[in-house]
Amino acid sequence: MNQFSNENLPSLLMNLYGNSGEAIFFFDRNGKVLTMNSAAKDILDKDVYEQMMAGSTGAICRTCRGYTSSDELQTCHSCYMSNPDENISSFQVYFDTKGKGVIPYSGSIHTIDEESGIRVFMLRDLTQQFKTQEELNQKLMMKRVIKAQEDERKRLSRELHDSVAQEMLSSLVDLRVLKYMNIDEEVLKKVQQTEGSLMRLLDDIRHLSVELRPATLDDLGLEAAFRTHFKWIEKNYGLIIHFHPELESKRYEGEVETVVYRICQEAVFNALKYAEVDELVVRLYEAVGFLYLVVVDEGKGFELKNTDPKGTGLGIYSMKERAELVDGNLQIRSEIGKGTVIQLEVPVVEGGGNK
């Protein structure tokens, strides 16, 4: 046997009892508290503790708010204390604790001396586990919501491009035929005006289709989607975007490409709307297992501590949320009068994560 012989066991058990972060109670067969450790005492209100020490058999009920059964989240039906001969290795229970309110615990209750009916009741705080689970659930829910949004954007984009735009183009062809027919000057002028209106409307529909979800993103990837988007930005707003792609047409998971595209789209939009610049730089590259997006402008800049949603606030929040969905890290550096740098790094399969 090793150095921890049976002679050391009582001392070790006493250290465990006294120093454990778990609340430990000892009850007799009738539900009377025999003793408890300091962790158990710390979660009890003074009056509950005094009742337990005075020998009240129902004192535990004053702080317990029920356990979780297969039918109810919190119930007192078939209480875990009601059967002194039953051992329960693990169950969830809620206690109204001193200064912290109702806390979820993982509980266990075991008979340690059958002859005298002494049982040990142990509680482990589940607050951190619940918080972690809630954060995970929120992240998964956000992923599902964004995926549903992108799927619906894709459907609407295809519908606009394949149906509405095609019908509009067909109407334009029919209208142009009228110009070669024998019609008077006034009618011809009206036809030309209508043709111009339809052309502008067709351009708007095509732009809306791309804004909803560019087909090039799904078909050709990030580089092609960015080139198309930046070309449109330059044509319509005069903002020159110096694009430096270094991916060699590599493809990534659909979720990663969507996140990178949307974050870049938001960053460029913010620069266009608030930075008061005529040009900016976008760099896209991969290094040591990470995909990097860098957007740089030398415009007005802003105070990072300013959380006012007017202006960049909600856009930054949205970008950070999207980055977290793919375990990415979004860094923003900005200073009044010295421009803004937005850098996104997303972990990918070494070598590009090709589709």
C-alpha positions as CSV (number, residue, x, y, z in Angstrom):
1,M,0.0,0.0,0.0
2,N,1.2,3.5,-0.7
3,Q,2.0,6.2,1.9
4,F,-1.7,7.1,2.4
5,S,-2.6,4.1,4.6
6,N,-5.9,3.6,6.4
7,E,-4.5,5.4,9.4
8,N,-4.4,8.6,7.3
9,L,-7.9,8.2,6.0
10,P,-9.8,9.8,9.0
11,S,-7.6,12.9,8.7
12,L,-8.0,13.1,5.0
13,L,-11.8,12.8,5.3
14,M,-11.9,15.5,7.9
15,N,-9.9,17.8,5.7
16,L,-12.3,17.1,2.8
17,Y,-15.3,17.7,5.0
18,G,-13.9,21.0,6.3
19,N,-12.3,22.4,3.2
20,S,-14.7,21.2,0.5
21,G,-16.5,23.8,-1.6
22,E,-19.5,21.4,-1.7
23,A,-22.2,21.8,1.0
24,I,-22.3,18.7,3.1
25,F,-25.1,17.8,5.6
26,F,-25.4,14.8,7.8
27,F,-29.0,13.8,8.7
28,D,-30.5,11.1,10.9
29,R,-33.3,8.8,9.8
30,N,-35.9,11.4,10.9
31,G,-34.4,14.2,8.8
32,K,-32.8,16.0,11.7
33,V,-29.5,17.7,10.9
34,L,-26.6,16.2,12.9
35,T,-23.9,18.4,11.6
36,M,-22.8,20.4,8.5
37,N,-19.6,21.8,7.0
38,S,-18.8,25.5,6.6
39,A,-19.8,25.5,2.9
40,A,-23.3,24.3,3.9
41,K,-23.6,26.9,6.7
42,D,-22.6,29.6,4.3
43,I,-25.6,29.1,2.0
44,L,-28.2,29.2,4.8
45,D,-30.0,32.1,6.2
46,K,-29.4,32.6,10.0
47,D,-32.9,31.5,11.0
48,V,-32.8,28.4,8.9
49,Y,-29.4,27.5,10.3
50,E,-30.6,28.0,13.9
51,Q,-33.6,25.8,13.3
52,M,-31.5,23.1,11.9
53,M,-29.1,23.3,14.9
54,A,-32.1,23.3,17.3
55,G,-33.1,19.9,15.8
56,S,-36.1,20.9,13.7
57,T,-36.8,18.0,11.3
58,G,-38.4,20.2,8.7
59,A,-35.9,23.0,8.6
60,I,-34.4,21.9,5.2
61,C,-37.8,22.7,3.6
62,R,-37.5,26.4,4.6
63,T,-34.5,26.8,2.2
64,C,-35.2,24.1,-0.4
65,R,-37.3,25.2,-3.4
66,G,-37.8,21.7,-4.9
67,Y,-36.0,19.3,-7.1
68,T,-36.3,18.6,-10.8
69,S,-38.3,15.5,-11.7
70,S,-39.2,14.0,-15.1
71,D,-42.5,16.0,-14.9
72,E,-41.6,19.4,-13.3
73,L,-38.6,21.7,-13.1
74,Q,-39.2,22.3,-9.4
75,T,-41.3,20.0,-7.3
76,C,-41.7,18.8,-3.7
77,H,-43.6,15.7,-4.8
78,S,-41.8,12.5,-3.6
79,C,-39.2,14.6,-1.9
80,Y,-35.7,13.2,-1.8
81,M,-35.8,13.4,2.0
82,S,-39.1,11.5,2.3
83,N,-37.6,8.0,2.0
84,P,-34.7,7.5,4.5
85,D,-33.7,4.2,2.9
86,E,-33.4,5.5,-0.6
87,N,-30.0,6.5,-2.0
88,I,-29.9,9.0,-4.9
89,S,-26.6,9.5,-6.6
90,S,-27.5,12.6,-8.6
91,F,-30.4,14.9,-8.9
92,Q,-31.0,18.6,-9.5
93,V,-32.3,20.7,-6.7
94,Y,-32.9,24.4,-6.0
95,F,-32.0,26.2,-2.7
96,D,-32.8,29.8,-1.7
97,T,-29.4,30.8,-0.5
98,K,-28.1,33.6,1.8
99,G,-27.5,36.7,-0.3
100,K,-27.6,34.9,-3.7
101,G,-31.2,34.0,-4.2
102,V,-32.3,30.7,-5.6
103,I,-29.4,28.7,-6.9
104,P,-29.4,25.4,-8.8
105,Y,-27.4,22.5,-7.3
106,S,-26.5,19.0,-8.2
107,G,-27.5,16.9,-5.1
108,S,-26.7,13.4,-3.9
109,I,-27.9,11.6,-0.8
110,H,-26.5,8.3,0.6
111,T,-26.9,6.3,3.7
112,I,-23.5,5.9,5.4
113,D,-24.6,4.0,8.5
114,E,-27.6,1.7,8.0
115,E,-27.9,0.7,11.6
116,S,-28.4,4.3,12.9
117,G,-29.8,5.6,9.6
118,I,-27.3,8.4,9.2
119,R,-27.3,9.9,5.7
120,V,-25.0,12.4,4.0
121,F,-26.5,15.0,1.7
122,M,-24.1,16.9,-0.6
123,L,-24.7,19.9,-2.9
124,R,-22.6,21.2,-5.7
125,D,-23.3,24.6,-7.1
126,L,-24.4,24.5,-10.8
127,T,-24.5,28.2,-11.4
128,Q,-21.4,28.3,-13.6
129,Q,-22.4,25.2,-15.6
130,F,-25.8,26.7,-16.2
131,K,-24.2,30.0,-17.3
132,T,-22.0,28.1,-19.7
133,Q,-24.9,26.1,-21.0
134,E,-26.9,29.2,-21.5
135,E,-24.1,30.9,-23.4
136,L,-23.8,27.8,-25.6
137,N,-27.5,27.7,-26.3
138,Q,-27.5,31.4,-27.2
139,K,-24.7,30.9,-29.6
140,L,-26.4,27.9,-31.2
141,M,-29.6,29.8,-31.4
142,M,-27.8,32.8,-33.0
143,K,-26.2,30.5,-35.5
144,R,-29.6,29.1,-36.4
145,V,-31.2,32.5,-36.7
146,I,-28.4,33.9,-38.9
147,K,-28.4,30.7,-41.1
148,A,-32.2,31.1,-41.5
149,Q,-31.7,34.7,-42.5
150,E,-29.0,33.9,-45.0
151,D,-31.1,31.0,-46.5
152,E,-34.1,33.4,-46.8
153,R,-31.8,36.1,-48.4
154,K,-30.5,33.5,-50.8
155,R,-34.1,32.5,-51.8
156,L,-35.2,36.0,-52.3
157,S,-32.1,36.9,-54.2
158,R,-32.6,34.0,-56.6
159,E,-36.3,34.9,-57.0
160,L,-35.5,38.5,-57.8
161,H,-32.7,37.5,-60.2
162,D,-34.4,34.6,-61.9
163,S,-38.0,35.7,-62.0
164,V,-38.6,39.4,-61.4
165,A,-35.5,40.6,-63.3
166,Q,-36.1,38.3,-66.2
167,E,-39.7,39.4,-66.5
168,M,-38.6,43.0,-66.4
169,L,-36.0,42.3,-69.1
170,S,-38.6,40.7,-71.2
171,S,-40.9,43.7,-70.9
172,L,-38.0,46.0,-71.9
173,V,-37.4,44.0,-75.1
174,D,-41.1,44.2,-76.0
175,L,-41.0,48.0,-75.3
176,R,-38.0,48.5,-77.5
177,V,-39.8,46.9,-80.4
178,L,-42.3,49.7,-80.2
179,K,-39.6,52.2,-81.2
180,Y,-39.3,50.6,-84.6
181,M,-43.0,50.6,-85.3
182,N,-44.9,53.4,-87.0
183,I,-45.8,55.5,-84.0
184,D,-46.0,59.3,-83.7
185,E,-43.3,61.4,-82.0
186,E,-45.2,61.9,-78.7
187,V,-45.8,58.2,-78.2
188,L,-42.1,57.5,-79.1
189,K,-41.0,60.0,-76.5
190,K,-43.2,58.3,-73.8
191,V,-41.9,54.9,-74.8
192,Q,-38.3,56.1,-74.4
193,Q,-39.1,57.6,-70.9
194,T,-40.7,54.4,-69.8
195,E,-37.7,52.4,-71.1
196,G,-35.4,54.6,-69.0
197,S,-37.6,54.1,-65.9
198,L,-37.6,50.3,-66.5
199,M,-33.8,50.2,-66.9
200,R,-33.3,52.0,-63.6
201,L,-35.8,49.7,-61.9
202,L,-34.0,46.7,-63.4
203,D,-30.7,48.0,-62.0
204,D,-32.2,48.5,-58.6
205,I,-33.6,45.0,-58.6
206,R,-30.3,43.5,-59.6
207,H,-28.5,45.5,-56.9
208,L,-31.1,44.4,-54.3
209,S,-30.6,40.8,-55.4
210,V,-26.8,41.2,-54.8
211,E,-27.2,43.0,-51.5
212,L,-29.5,40.2,-50.2
213,R,-27.1,37.5,-51.1
214,P,-24.6,37.7,-54.0
215,A,-24.7,34.6,-56.1
216,T,-20.9,34.9,-56.7
217,L,-20.3,34.3,-52.9
218,D,-21.9,30.8,-53.2
219,D,-20.7,30.0,-56.7
220,L,-17.1,31.5,-56.8
221,G,-16.2,32.4,-53.2
222,L,-15.0,35.5,-51.3
223,E,-12.6,37.0,-53.8
224,A,-15.1,37.1,-56.6
225,A,-17.9,38.4,-54.3
226,F,-15.7,41.2,-53.0
227,R,-14.6,42.3,-56.5
228,T,-18.2,42.5,-57.6
229,H,-19.3,44.4,-54.5
230,F,-16.4,46.8,-54.5
231,K,-16.9,47.5,-58.2
232,W,-20.6,48.4,-57.5
233,I,-19.5,50.6,-54.5
234,E,-17.0,52.5,-56.7
235,K,-19.5,53.0,-59.6
236,N,-22.4,54.3,-57.4
237,Y,-20.6,56.1,-54.6
238,G,-17.1,56.9,-56.0
239,L,-15.3,55.2,-53.1
240,I,-12.2,53.6,-54.4
241,I,-11.4,50.3,-52.7
242,H,-7.8,49.0,-53.0
243,F,-8.4,45.2,-52.8
244,H,-5.5,42.9,-52.1
245,P,-6.7,39.3,-52.1
246,E,-4.0,36.6,-51.3
247,L,-6.1,33.5,-51.3
248,E,-5.5,32.1,-54.8
249,S,-9.2,31.4,-55.2
250,K,-9.3,29.1,-52.1
251,R,-12.7,28.3,-50.7
252,Y,-13.9,27.9,-47.1
253,E,-16.9,26.6,-45.2
254,G,-20.1,28.4,-46.2
255,E,-20.6,29.9,-42.7
256,V,-17.0,31.2,-42.6
257,E,-17.3,32.9,-46.1
258,T,-20.7,34.4,-45.1
259,V,-19.3,35.8,-41.9
260,V,-16.2,37.3,-43.5
261,Y,-18.3,38.8,-46.4
262,R,-20.9,40.4,-44.0
263,I,-18.3,41.8,-41.7
264,C,-16.4,43.4,-44.6
265,Q,-19.6,44.7,-46.1
266,E,-20.5,46.4,-42.8
267,A,-16.9,47.8,-42.3
268,V,-17.0,49.3,-45.8
269,F,-20.4,50.7,-45.3
270,N,-19.4,52.3,-42.1
271,A,-16.3,53.9,-43.7
272,L,-18.5,55.1,-46.6
273,K,-21.0,56.6,-44.3
274,Y,-18.9,58.0,-41.4
275,A,-15.2,58.1,-42.2
276,E,-15.4,60.8,-44.9
277,V,-12.8,59.2,-47.2
278,D,-12.4,58.7,-50.9
279,E,-10.6,55.4,-50.7
280,L,-9.8,52.6,-48.4
281,V,-7.8,49.3,-48.3
282,V,-9.1,45.8,-47.9
283,R,-6.7,42.9,-47.5
284,L,-7.7,39.2,-47.5
285,Y,-5.2,36.5,-46.7
286,E,-4.4,33.3,-44.9
287,A,-1.6,32.6,-42.4
288,V,-0.8,29.9,-39.9
289,G,-4.2,28.4,-39.8
290,F,-6.1,31.7,-39.8
291,L,-8.1,33.6,-42.4
292,Y,-7.5,37.3,-42.0
293,L,-9.6,40.3,-43.2
294,V,-8.2,43.8,-42.7
295,V,-10.1,47.0,-43.6
296,V,-8.2,50.2,-43.3
297,D,-9.3,53.8,-43.8
298,E,-7.5,57.1,-43.0
299,G,-10.7,59.0,-42.2
300,K,-12.2,60.7,-39.2
301,G,-12.0,57.8,-36.8
302,F,-14.0,57.5,-33.6
303,E,-13.8,56.8,-29.9
304,L,-13.9,53.1,-29.2
305,K,-15.3,53.7,-25.7
306,N,-18.3,55.5,-27.2
307,T,-21.1,52.8,-27.1
308,D,-23.8,55.1,-28.5
309,P,-25.5,53.0,-31.2
310,K,-25.9,56.1,-33.3
311,G,-23.3,55.7,-36.1
312,T,-21.0,52.7,-35.8
313,G,-22.3,51.2,-32.5
314,L,-24.8,48.6,-33.7
315,G,-22.6,47.8,-36.7
316,I,-19.7,47.0,-34.5
317,Y,-21.9,44.9,-32.2
318,S,-23.2,43.0,-35.2
319,M,-19.7,42.3,-36.5
320,K,-18.5,41.0,-33.2
321,E,-21.5,38.7,-32.8
322,R,-20.9,37.3,-36.3
323,A,-17.2,36.8,-35.6
324,E,-18.0,34.8,-32.4
325,L,-20.2,32.4,-34.4
326,V,-17.1,31.0,-36.2
327,D,-14.8,31.4,-33.2
328,G,-13.3,34.4,-34.8
329,N,-11.6,37.4,-33.2
330,L,-12.5,40.9,-34.3
331,Q,-10.1,43.8,-33.4
332,I,-10.9,47.4,-34.0
333,R,-8.4,50.2,-33.6
334,S,-9.5,53.8,-34.2
335,E,-8.6,57.3,-33.1
336,I,-10.1,60.6,-33.8
337,G,-8.5,62.1,-36.9
338,K,-6.3,59.1,-37.5
339,G,-8.6,56.6,-39.2
340,T,-9.8,53.1,-38.4
341,V,-8.4,49.6,-38.7
342,I,-10.7,46.6,-38.5
343,Q,-9.1,43.2,-38.4
344,L,-10.9,39.8,-38.3
345,E,-9.1,36.5,-37.8
346,V,-11.0,33.2,-38.2
347,P,-9.5,29.8,-37.5
348,V,-9.5,27.6,-40.6
349,V,-8.1,24.3,-41.7
350,E,-4.4,24.6,-42.3
351,G,-3.8,25.1,-46.0
352,G,-7.0,26.9,-46.8
353,G,-9.8,24.7,-45.8
354,N,-10.9,24.2,-49.4
355,K,-14.4,23.0,-50.2
